[in-house]
Amino acid sequence: MKITKTFVLDFLAYKAARPLKLKELALELKIPRKEYTRFRGLVKEMIDEGRLVRLRRGRIGIPSEMNLVVWRISISRKGIGSIFLEAGEPVVIPRSEIFTALDGDKVMVRIEVDYDDNRYGKVIKVLDRARRDFLGIFHKGDNLNFVTPDDRRIRRDIFLARGRSRKAVEGERVVARINLWEDPYRNPEGEVIERLGFPGNPATDLLTIIRKYNLPEKFPTVVSQQARTTDRYFSEAEQKRRVDFTKDIIYTIDPADARDHDDAISVEKTRNGYRLGVYIADVSHFVRSDTVLDKEAFERGNSVYLPGRVIPMLPESLANNLCSLKPNRYRLVYAVLIDYDNKGKMLDFKLAEGVIKSKAKLSYEEVQEFFDNGRETDEINNVADSLKRARRLASILHKNRMAEGSIDFALPEAEIILGKDGRIIEVGNRVRLE
């Protein structure tokens, strides 16, 4: 019979009368001698995971039966920890009982009761570090170099062994890795793994943000390779299967500094009123479920926009090509077609998988200039009549929303202007457009 982790847990919970030593447990489970090494490895793995706990005299038990809880610890800026019991009840861990735990670590906590019958926790073991790399400022000491972490929840400086500083200089911001911290009365030991530069330098500050939030700058090779092969899904057969919108007057409107163009619109006048078309780039056609590309996008969650650069959710071959609704390019989309009467009442809607060929890439500022002063660029000229219809329909729908009690929060949106060196030269409010 194959011995599994679940089987070991069930045996200790329901059949064993007391915690057992490893050899006693093997005897009770009738583990063959030739399987003992594998069994010992299995139990050690369960102890490392916190599913079992090693007690005094080498006995092994289940944490919950020893008044122990395994959980990810949260630590406040004041250094106070907290975990949750299975019932959802929080348990506070005083600063003096944190042991060597860091925020997010998987820990084993003993539940204690003080003299006033208040329950609190005491970390007795760190099972798994949530992270080991931390931002900080490098300092040269008389006998030992060290890094003072930016995160105030790390209560001690990180000591660096000789030759582990990567030639960092005093006051430089670095990324330090904690290699060892087992004694709460001693400082963690580690090494500098990256020098970022001096605080206040725009390039350093940008890298600091990227490292602080663990933003992935590069895609794994296997993800990039798979992205480059997705154009095979853009086949002639697939285009013929979809609804053809390529002759419709469709265009994108985005901020002037936008990098992604993943939605487009069209507005037509109909016998009964208007037809609004909304077209969204069909990313899911290229990013197939459960592929390495899909998993990487899931891990990233979204694109991150920083001054002067973007950390994309998808590789460039997708984000800026097949999934970007560029003008005069055939693109696959999900379409929503909504019919309104002349008073803005919705009459009907349809959903479709389609193919479009955008006629223009416009900016909000460019369109506003056209509305205000009639200025037509080459791009505007291609879609001018449709823009006028879109403006009329938008005005009708806006009036309807206001009449139904909608509140328009005209809150200012900050606009930060950077110089060529990346430093802030001006802070103001964006001009609100139609």
C-alpha positions in Angstrom: 0.0 0.0 0.0 1.3 3.4 -0.9 1.7 5.7 2.1 0.6 9.3 1.4 0.7 12.4 3.5 -3.0 12.3 4.0 -2.8 8.7 5.3 -0.1 9.7 7.8 -2.1 12.6 9.1 -5.3 10.6 9.4 -3.4 7.8 11.3 -1.9 10.3 13.8 -5.3 12.1 14.2 -7.6 9.1 14.6 -5.7 6.0 15.4 -2.5 6.9 17.3 -3.1 7.3 21.0 -0.2 9.7 21.4 2.7 11.3 19.4 5.1 8.7 18.1 8.8 8.6 17.3 9.6 8.1 13.6 10.5 4.4 14.0 7.4 3.8 16.1 5.3 5.4 13.5 6.9 3.3 10.7 6.3 0.2 12.8 2.6 1.1 13.4 2.1 1.7 9.7 4.0 -1.5 8.8 6.5 0.3 6.5 8.8 -2.3 4.9 12.5 -1.8 5.6 13.3 -1.1 2.0 10.7 1.7 2.0 11.9 3.3 5.3 14.2 5.9 3.7 11.4 7.2 1.4 9.0 7.2 4.4 11.5 9.2 6.5 11.8 11.7 3.6 8.0 12.0 3.4 7.7 12.8 7.1 10.5 15.3 7.0 8.8 17.0 4.1 5.6 17.2 6.2 7.5 18.7 9.1 9.0 21.3 6.8 5.5 22.1 5.5 4.1 22.5 9.0 1.7 19.6 8.6 3.5 17.7 11.3 5.6 19.0 14.2 8.7 17.5 15.9 8.3 17.4 19.7 10.7 16.7 22.5 12.4 13.4 22.6 12.0 13.1 18.8 8.2 12.4 18.9 6.0 13.6 16.0 2.6 15.0 16.3 -0.1 17.1 14.6 0.2 20.8 15.3 -3.5 21.4 16.0 -3.3 18.8 18.8 -0.3 20.6 20.3 -2.1 24.0 20.4 -0.1 25.0 17.3 -1.3 26.8 14.2 0.4 27.1 10.8 -0.4 30.3 8.9 1.0 33.2 6.9 1.9 36.0 9.3 1.0 39.6 8.8 3.3 42.2 10.5 2.3 45.8 11.0 4.7 48.7 10.7 4.8 48.8 14.5 6.1 45.2 14.4 3.0 43.5 15.8 2.1 40.2 14.1 -1.3 38.6 13.5 -2.6 35.3 12.1 -6.1 33.8 11.8 -7.4 30.6 13.2 -9.4 28.2 11.0 -12.6 29.7 12.4 -11.5 33.1 11.1 -10.7 34.5 14.5 -7.6 36.7 14.6 -4.7 36.1 17.0 -2.3 38.9 17.8 1.4 38.1 18.1 3.3 40.6 20.3 6.5 42.1 18.9 8.5 40.2 21.5 7.1 36.9 20.2 7.7 37.4 16.5 10.9 35.3 16.6 12.7 35.8 13.2 9.5 35.9 11.2 9.0 38.5 8.4 5.8 39.8 6.9 4.2 37.1 4.8 6.3 34.2 6.1 4.6 30.8 6.7 5.1 30.2 10.5 4.2 27.8 13.2 2.6 29.6 16.1 1.8 28.4 19.6 -1.4 29.8 21.1 -0.9 31.0 24.6 -3.0 32.6 27.3 -1.8 35.5 29.5 -2.7 36.2 33.2 -5.9 38.0 32.1 -7.1 35.1 30.0 -6.3 36.9 26.8 -5.1 34.7 24.0 -2.0 35.6 22.0 0.4 33.9 19.7 4.1 33.0 19.9 6.1 32.1 16.7 8.2 29.0 17.4 9.3 28.3 13.8 9.6 29.9 10.4 8.5 27.2 7.9 8.9 29.2 4.6 10.1 32.7 3.8 7.7 34.7 1.7 10.7 36.6 0.3 14.4 36.9 1.0 15.4 40.0 -1.0 14.9 43.5 0.5 15.7 47.0 -0.5 17.9 49.1 1.8 20.7 51.5 2.2 24.3 50.2 2.3 26.6 51.3 5.1 30.2 50.7 5.9 30.9 49.7 9.5 34.2 49.7 11.3 34.3 45.9 11.4 31.3 44.8 9.4 29.3 46.3 6.5 25.5 46.2 6.8 22.2 47.2 5.0 19.5 49.1 6.8 16.2 47.8 5.2 13.7 50.3 3.8 10.9 48.2 5.2 10.5 49.3 8.9 8.9 45.9 9.7 12.4 44.4 9.5 13.6 45.2 12.9 17.3 44.6 12.4 20.1 45.6 10.0 21.3 42.9 7.6 24.9 42.0 8.3 27.1 41.4 5.3 30.0 38.9 5.4 33.3 40.1 4.0 33.3 40.0 0.2 29.4 40.0 0.0 28.9 43.7 -0.7 29.5 43.8 -4.5 31.7 46.9 -3.9 28.7 49.0 -2.9 29.5 52.4 -1.5 28.2 54.3 1.5 24.6 55.5 1.1 23.9 53.5 -2.0 20.5 51.8 -2.4 20.9 48.1 -2.8 19.0 44.9 -2.9 20.1 42.6 0.0 19.3 38.9 0.3 18.9 37.4 3.7 20.7 34.0 3.7 20.4 33.1 7.4 18.4 34.3 10.4 17.6 31.7 13.0 18.3 33.6 16.2 16.0 36.5 17.1 18.7 38.0 19.3 21.2 38.3 16.5 21.1 40.1 13.2 20.2 38.4 9.9 23.1 37.6 7.7 23.1 38.2 4.0 24.6 39.6 0.9 24.2 42.4 -1.6 22.8 41.0 -4.9 22.2 44.3 -6.8 23.3 47.9 -6.6 20.6 50.3 -7.7 22.3 53.7 -7.3 21.8 56.7 -5.0 18.4 57.7 -3.7 17.0 60.8 -5.5 18.3 59.8 -8.9 15.3 59.2 -11.2 16.8 56.0 -12.6 17.5 54.7 -9.1 14.0 55.6 -7.9 12.4 53.8 -10.9 14.4 50.7 -10.3 13.5 50.9 -6.6 9.8 50.8 -7.4 10.3 47.8 -9.7 12.3 45.9 -7.1 10.0 46.9 -4.2 7.0 45.3 -5.9 8.9 42.5 -7.6 7.7 43.6 -11.1 9.0 41.2 -13.7 11.0 43.2 -16.3 11.6 40.3 -18.7 9.5 37.4 -20.0 10.8 33.8 -19.6 12.3 32.6 -22.8 9.6 29.9 -23.2 6.8 32.6 -22.9 8.4 34.8 -25.5 8.9 31.9 -27.9 5.3 30.9 -27.6 4.1 34.5 -28.1 6.0 34.6 -31.4 4.1 31.5 -32.7 0.6 32.8 -31.9 0.3 34.5 -35.4 -0.6 31.0 -36.7 -4.0 31.5 -35.1 -4.6 34.5 -37.3 -5.6 32.4 -40.3 -7.7 33.1 -43.3 -10.1 30.5 -42.2 -10.6 32.1 -38.8 -11.2 35.5 -40.5 -13.8 34.0 -42.8 -15.6 32.4 -39.8 -16.1 35.7 -38.1 -18.4 38.6 -38.9 -16.7 41.0 -41.4 -16.7 44.6 -40.1 -13.7 45.7 -42.2 -15.7 48.1 -44.4 -17.3 49.9 -41.4 -16.0 53.2 -40.2 -14.2 52.0 -37.0 -11.5 53.9 -35.1 -9.7 54.1 -31.8 -9.6 57.1 -29.4 -7.1 57.0 -26.6 -4.9 59.5 -24.6 -2.1 61.0 -26.7 0.5 59.0 -24.7 -1.4 55.7 -24.8 0.6 52.6 -25.7 -2.2 50.1 -25.8 -5.0 50.4 -28.3 -7.3 47.5 -27.4 -10.8 49.0 -28.0 -12.5 50.8 -30.9 -15.9 52.2 -31.7 -18.2 53.0 -34.6 -21.4 55.0 -34.7 -23.9 54.7 -37.6 -27.2 56.5 -38.2 -30.1 54.0 -38.6 -33.7 54.3 -39.6 -34.8 54.2 -35.9 -31.8 56.1 -34.4 -28.2 55.0 -33.9 -26.1 51.9 -33.9 -23.1 52.0 -31.6 -20.4 49.4 -32.2 -17.8 48.6 -29.5 -14.9 46.4 -30.5 -12.5 44.8 -28.0 -9.3 43.1 -29.1 -9.8 39.3 -28.9 -6.8 38.5 -26.7 -8.2 35.1 -25.6 -8.0 33.9 -29.2 -4.2 34.2 -29.1 -3.6 33.5 -25.4 -5.0 30.0 -25.1 -6.2 28.7 -21.8 -3.6 26.9 -19.5 -0.6 27.7 -21.8 2.6 29.1 -20.4 1.6 32.4 -22.0 -1.8 32.3 -20.2 -0.1 31.5 -16.9 2.5 34.3 -17.2 -0.3 36.8 -18.0 -2.2 35.5 -14.9 0.8 36.0 -12.7 1.4 39.5 -13.9 -2.3 40.5 -13.8 -2.0 43.7 -15.7 0.4 46.0 -17.4 2.2 48.5 -15.1 2.8 52.0 -16.4 5.8 53.9 -15.0 7.4 57.2 -16.1 9.0 56.6 -19.5 8.4 52.9 -19.6 5.8 50.1 -19.3 6.0 46.6 -17.9 3.5 44.7 -20.0 1.3 41.9 -19.2 1.8 40.3 -22.6 4.9 40.1 -24.8 5.3 42.9 -27.3 4.5 40.6 -30.3 1.0 40.4 -28.9 0.5 43.6 -26.9 1.7 45.9 -29.6 0.9 43.9 -32.7 -1.8 41.2 -33.0 -3.8 42.5 -30.0 -3.4 46.1 -30.9 -6.1 47.6 -33.0 -3.7 49.5 -35.3 -5.2 51.4 -38.3 -5.4 49.7 -41.7 -4.6 46.3 -40.1 -7.0 43.3 -40.0 -7.6 42.5 -36.3 -9.8 39.9 -34.5 -12.2 41.4 -32.0 -15.2 40.7 -29.8 -18.0 43.1 -31.0 -21.0 44.6 -29.2 -23.6 46.3 -31.4 -26.1 48.4 -29.6 -29.2 49.9 -31.3 -30.7 53.1 -29.8 -33.7 55.2 -30.8 -33.3 58.9 -31.3 -34.0 59.5 -27.6 -31.2 57.2 -26.5 -33.4 54.3 -25.4 -31.7 50.9 -26.1 -33.7 48.9 -28.5 -31.5 45.8 -29.1 -28.0 44.5 -28.8 -25.9 41.8 -30.5 -22.6 40.1 -29.6 -20.3 38.8 -32.3 -16.8 37.6 -33.0 -15.6 39.8 -35.7 -12.8 41.1 -37.9 -12.1 44.9 -38.2 -9.8 47.2 -40.1 -9.6 50.4 -38.1 -9.7 53.6 -40.2 -7.9 55.9 -37.7 -5.9 56.1 -34.5 -7.1 59.2 -32.7 -6.3 61.0 -29.4 -8.8 62.6 -27.1 -7.0 65.9 -27.6 -7.1 65.6 -31.3 -10.9 64.9 -31.3 -11.6 67.7 -28.9 -9.7 70.2 -31.2 -11.9 69.0 -34.1 -15.1 69.5 -32.0 -14.0 72.9 -30.8 -12.3 74.5 -33.8 -13.2 72.2 -36.7 -9.5 71.3 -37.2 -9.3 68.2 -39.4 -6.1 66.1 -39.6 -5.7 63.4 -42.1 -6.8 60.9 -39.5 -9.8 62.9 -38.5 -10.8 63.4 -42.1 -11.3 59.7 -42.5 -13.9 59.5 -39.8 -15.2 63.0 -39.3 -18.9 62.2 -40.0 -18.9 59.3 -37.6 -17.3 61.4 -34.9 -20.1 64.0 -35.2 -22.7 61.2 -34.8 -20.7 59.8 -31.8 -20.8 63.2 -30.2 -24.6 63.6 -30.7 -25.3 60.1 -29.3 -23.0 60.7 -26.3 -24.8 63.9 -25.5 -28.2 62.2 -25.6 -27.0 59.3 -23.4 -25.3 61.8 -20.9 -28.6 63.8 -20.6 -30.5 60.6 -20.0 -28.1 59.6 -17.2 -28.3 63.0 -15.5 -32.1 62.9 -15.7 -32.1 59.5 -14.0 -30.1 60.9 -11.1 -26.5 60.1 -12.1 -23.9 62.3 -10.3 -21.0 63.6 -12.3 -17.9 63.8 -10.0 -15.8 66.3 -11.9 -12.7 65.5 -9.9 -9.4 66.8 -11.2 -6.9 64.3 -12.5 -3.3 65.0 -11.7 -0.8 65.4 -14.6 2.9 65.0 -13.8 5.3 66.5 -16.3 8.9 65.0 -16.4 12.0 66.6 -17.8 14.4 64.7 -20.1 16.4 63.6 -17.1 13.3 62.0 -15.6 12.8 64.6 -12.8 9.5 66.2 -12.1 9.3 69.7 -13.6 5.6 70.4 -13.2 2.5 69.1 -11.5 -0.9 70.2 -12.7 -4.4 68.9 -13.6 -5.4 67.3 -16.9 -7.8 69.3 -18.9 -11.1 67.5 -18.9 -12.4 66.7 -22.4 -15.7 65.5 -23.7 
